[in-house]
Amino acid sequence: MQTAPVVQRKMFTIRFSEDELARLELVAKHYGLTAAGVLRMLLKREEDAIRAAVPAPRASKPRKR
């Protein structure tokens, strides 16, 4: 669940087909979230997966002289 306060910066409007809306409502009900909460959860999950798949940049070591 969200722990930090959300600062609203931009509004995002999206249109769903009836099938997509039914899927969204099913997932929201399953997790006990709102539609916006489901979208945030899925975005976070995907971001975590992408970041885990990309190797972290290695810190450069100081050169010995």
C-alpha positions in Angstrom: 0.0 0.0 0.0 1.1 3.6 -0.6 3.0 5.0 2.4 4.1 8.4 1.1 1.7 11.2 0.4 0.7 11.4 -3.3 1.3 14.8 -4.9 -0.9 15.1 -7.9 1.0 16.6 -10.8 -0.9 15.5 -13.9 -4.2 14.0 -14.6 -4.4 11.1 -17.0 -7.6 10.2 -18.8 -8.1 6.8 -20.4 -11.0 5.1 -22.2 -11.5 1.4 -21.7 -13.5 -1.0 -23.8 -16.2 -3.0 -22.0 -13.9 -6.0 -21.9 -11.0 -4.0 -20.5 -13.2 -2.3 -17.9 -14.5 -5.7 -16.8 -10.9 -7.0 -16.4 -9.9 -3.9 -14.4 -12.9 -4.2 -12.1 -12.2 -7.9 -11.5 -8.5 -7.2 -10.6 -9.5 -4.2 -8.4 -12.1 -6.3 -6.5 -9.6 -9.1 -6.1 -6.9 -6.8 -4.5 -9.4 -4.6 -2.8 -8.2 -1.5 -4.7 -9.6 1.2 -6.8 -9.0 1.3 -10.5 -6.3 3.9 -10.0 -4.7 1.7 -7.3 -4.6 -1.3 -9.7 -2.9 0.8 -12.3 -0.3 2.1 -9.8 0.3 -1.4 -8.5 0.8 -2.8 -12.0 3.2 0.1 -13.0 5.2 -0.5 -9.9 5.4 -4.2 -10.5 6.6 -3.7 -14.1 9.1 -1.1 -13.0 10.5 -3.5 -10.4 10.8 -6.3 -13.0 12.5 -4.0 -15.5 15.0 -2.7 -13.0 15.8 -6.2 -11.8 16.5 -7.3 -15.4 18.9 -4.4 -16.1 22.3 -4.6 -14.4 23.0 -1.8 -12.0 25.8 0.6 -13.1 29.0 -0.2 -11.4 30.7 2.5 -9.3 34.0 3.4 -10.7 37.0 2.7 -8.5 39.6 5.3 -7.8 42.7 4.9 -9.8 45.9 3.8 -8.1 48.8 6.1 -8.8 
